[in-house]
Amino acid sequence: MSEELHDYYLKREEPNKSCMLALRDFILEQDENVSETRKWNSPCFCYKNRMFCFLMVDKKTNHPYLLMVEGARLDFPELIQGDRKRMKTLPIDPNADLPIDLINSILQNAVEFYRNGTIKVKEL
């Protein structure tokens, strides 16, 4: 992890810090081709250098959320599209247990779009 990303997580107050670090590890474990960078001042996870998802903090609630880049392709009622055309969000309550099964299903469904070529990726 780069120093810039490391600082991003460590500057968060609890319980957001622990929640986001756990989510980070979980996202990176989804596939060996998932990597982490930083875009728009937030952690961005890429699949073979193609944006996959973001970990962000809602400015109103100060709670973390998972932003799925190809969220419009994902059919999960827990994902919120709002005014976005392409992306959807999954709000996370940092004071509750992470909904691991739901997060895993969302991430695996999304990764499959990249694996099967629905979303074109650049070979590394």
N, C-alpha and C positions, 0 to 999 in steps of 0.2 A: 504494500500500500504506500502510495506517495505521501510525503510529509504534509502536503496540502490537504489531501483527503483525510489523513490521520487527524489533523487539527480540526477539520470540519466536524468529525464525530466527537472528538474530545471536548469541544467547546459547547456541546449540547448539555443541557441540564437533565438530571434524572427526573422521570423515568425514560425520557426520550432517548438519551444516550444509549442505555442498555438495549432498549427496544430496537433502535436503528442498527446497532452493531449486530444484534441477533438476526435481523432481517438481511443485513449485508451478507453475513456468512451463509444464510440459507439460499439467497439468490445465487451466490458464487458456486454453491454446491450443485446447482441444477444441471450443469453441463460443463465439460472441460473447455468449451469454446466461449464461455461467458467471462468477460473481463470487466474491470471497473475503471472509469475515468471520471472527469468532472466537466459538466456542461451547465451553463446557466446557474453557476454557484451551487450546484447540487450534485450528489453522486449519480452518475449515469452508468448503467450496465449495458454492455454491448454484446451481441452475439456475432463473432467474426467481424468486428469493427462496424456493425450495424446497430444503431440504437435499439434497445430492447425494453428497458424500463428505467425508472428513476426512483430514488428515495427522496421525498421532499417533506417539508413541514408546512402545514396549513397556517397562514398568517392570522386567521381569525381564531381558530381553536388552539393553536400551538401544538397540535397533534401530528404525528407523522402520517404519511400516506404513501402508497405505492402507486406510481403513475405508469400505466401500461401503454407503451407507444402504439401498439397495434390493438388497442382495447376494443375498437369498433368491431373487430373480428371475433372477440371473445363473448360468449353468451353465458354470463354469470349475473344473476340479479343483484348480487352484492356490489358489483362494479357500477360506478356512477359516471355517466357521460357528461352531464351538464350541457354547456354550450359548445363543447369540443366536438369536432367531426371525427377525428381519428383516435384520440386517446380517451382512456377511462381511468378512474381512480378507485382505489380501495382504501378507505379511511381505516386507520389503525388506532385502537385505544391503547396507549402505552401503559395504562394502569390495569389492564386485563391480560389474561393469557392470550398469546398469539393464536389466531385460528390457523394452525399449521396445515391441516388437511385442505382447507380452502385455498390458502396461499400456494401450497404445492400444486393443487389442481390448476389454478390460474397460470402459474409459471410454466408448468409442463405443457399446458395447451398452447401457450404463447411460444415457447421454445420450438414446439413441433412445426409451427409455421416457417421457421427459419431452417430447420432440419430438412423438411420435405420440399423446400424450394418455393413454397407459396410466396414467401418474401425472399427476394434474391439477396444473397450475401457475397462479399468478396472473399475469395479463398486467401488464407493467410500465407 
